[in-house]
């Protein structure tokens, strides 16, 4: 269900439907990198549990405290683990936070930062692949696959926000690459 006026997101319940679709879109890509975390921390099931809570949201459960709690818990794990597992936890945390994107904050710095809520799961997953020493270009490949697989709702959301700023860090480059793919 799309908002009545797709040119103007307002943090409405219709926008929440767009964010549910965006969360579903990111789920497969974040799940793809979860084994990177589990290979290094096999006894820690918290990221997998967070994905299970996020999956329930995608399947229709209301956005609630459980999502917020798992997002914050997994983000905190990232402070305790080494790279690339750190970026897997960021991807999981960001995915659980997509439903909390403020679609009404669309200008300036707050605008591109809100866009990162939707872009973040994919970007952090791509960066985790790169840090894990996957095949050269694996991060870029994940970004390209995500652009190709993105439903129209993701494009609707991202095009409401300002483009990602031009910065030189690798993470910023990945954010720019993903963002630009929705504006072409």
C-alpha positions in Angstrom: 0.0 0.0 0.0 1.7 3.2 -1.1 1.0 6.7 0.3 -1.6 8.7 -1.6 1.0 11.2 -2.7 4.3 9.5 -3.2 6.0 12.8 -3.8 5.6 13.7 -0.1 6.4 11.3 2.6 5.1 12.4 6.0 6.0 9.7 8.5 2.5 8.3 8.2 1.1 4.8 8.5 1.3 4.6 4.7 5.0 5.4 4.9 5.3 2.5 7.4 4.1 0.2 4.7 7.0 1.5 2.4 9.4 0.9 5.3 8.1 -2.6 5.8 8.9 -3.4 2.1 12.3 -1.8 2.5 13.0 -4.0 5.5 12.0 -7.1 3.6 14.3 -6.0 0.7 17.3 -5.8 3.1 16.6 -9.0 4.9 18.1 -11.4 2.3 21.3 -9.4 1.9 21.9 -9.1 5.7 21.1 -12.8 6.1 23.7 -13.5 3.5 26.5 -12.1 5.6 25.4 -13.5 9.0 27.7 -16.5 8.6 30.7 -14.1 8.7 29.7 -13.2 12.3 28.7 -16.8 13.2 32.1 -18.2 12.0 33.9 -15.9 14.4 31.4 -16.0 17.3 29.5 -19.4 17.0 28.1 -19.2 20.6 26.5 -15.8 20.1 23.0 -16.2 18.6 21.9 -12.6 19.3 22.3 -11.4 15.6 20.3 -14.4 14.4 17.6 -13.7 17.0 17.5 -10.1 15.9 16.9 -11.2 12.3 14.1 -13.4 13.6 12.4 -10.5 15.3 12.9 -8.4 12.1 11.4 -11.2 10.0 8.3 -11.1 12.2 7.9 -7.4 11.5 8.3 -8.0 7.8 5.6 -10.7 8.1 3.1 -8.2 9.5 3.8 -7.8 13.2 3.5 -4.2 14.4 6.6 -2.1 14.9 7.2 -2.3 18.6 9.7 -2.3 21.4 11.1 -5.7 20.4 12.5 -4.3 17.2 14.0 -1.3 18.9 15.5 -3.5 21.6 17.1 -6.0 19.3 18.5 -3.2 17.1 20.2 -1.6 20.1 21.4 -4.9 21.6 23.0 -6.0 18.3 24.6 -2.5 17.8 26.2 -2.9 21.2 27.6 -6.3 20.3 29.4 -4.5 17.4 31.5 -2.7 20.0 32.7 -6.0 21.5 33.7 -7.8 18.3 36.4 -7.5 15.7 36.0 -6.6 12.1 34.4 -7.8 9.9 31.8 -9.2 12.4 31.4 -5.6 13.7 29.9 -4.6 10.3 27.6 -7.7 10.3 26.2 -6.5 13.6 25.8 -3.0 12.1 23.9 -4.5 9.2 21.6 -6.5 11.5 21.1 -3.5 13.8 20.4 -1.1 10.9 17.9 -3.6 9.4 15.9 -3.7 12.6 16.0 0.1 12.7 14.6 0.6 9.2 11.0 0.8 10.5 12.0 3.8 12.7 13.2 5.9 9.7 11.8 9.4 10.0 10.5 9.9 6.5 9.4 13.5 7.3 13.0 14.6 8.0 14.1 15.1 4.4 16.3 18.1 4.3 20.0 18.8 4.9 22.2 16.6 7.1 19.2 15.0 8.8 17.8 14.0 5.4 20.8 12.1 4.1 21.3 10.6 7.6 17.7 9.3 7.6 18.3 7.8 4.2 21.1 5.8 5.7 18.6 4.0 7.8 17.3 2.4 4.6 20.6 2.1 2.8 22.6 1.0 5.9 21.8 -2.7 6.1 23.0 -3.2 2.5 26.1 -1.0 2.8 27.2 -2.6 6.1 26.7 -6.0 4.7 28.8 -5.1 1.6 31.5 -3.7 3.8 31.5 -6.9 5.9 32.1 -8.9 2.8 35.0 -6.7 1.8 36.6 -6.9 5.2 36.1 -10.7 5.3 38.4 -11.0 2.3 35.7 -12.3 0.0 36.4 -12.2 -3.7 37.5 -8.9 -5.0 34.5 -6.7 -5.8 32.2 -8.7 -3.5 31.0 -5.6 -1.8 30.3 -3.8 -5.0 28.6 -6.9 -6.4 26.3 -7.0 -3.3 25.4 -3.3 -3.9 24.6 -3.9 -7.5 22.5 -6.9 -6.7 20.6 -4.9 -4.1 19.9 -2.1 -6.6 18.6 -4.6 -9.1 16.5 -6.4 -6.5 15.1 -3.2 -4.9 11.3 -2.8 -5.2 9.9 0.5 -6.3 9.1 1.4 -2.7 12.8 1.7 -1.9 13.3 4.1 -4.8 10.3 6.1 -3.6 11.8 6.4 -0.1 15.4 7.2 -1.2 14.4 9.8 -3.8 12.7 11.8 -1.0 16.0 12.4 0.7 19.0 14.4 -0.4 21.8 12.4 -2.1 24.6 11.0 0.1 27.4 13.5 0.6 30.6 13.2 -1.3 33.2 11.8 1.1 36.2 9.7 0.7 35.9 6.9 3.3 35.1 3.4 1.8 31.8 3.2 3.7 30.8 6.6 2.4 31.6 5.5 -1.1 29.4 2.5 -0.7 26.5 4.7 0.6 27.0 7.0 -2.4 27.1 4.0 -4.9 23.9 2.5 -3.5 22.1 5.9 -3.3 23.1 6.8 -6.8 21.7 3.5 -8.1 18.2 4.7 -7.1 18.6 8.1 -8.7 19.7 6.9 -12.2 
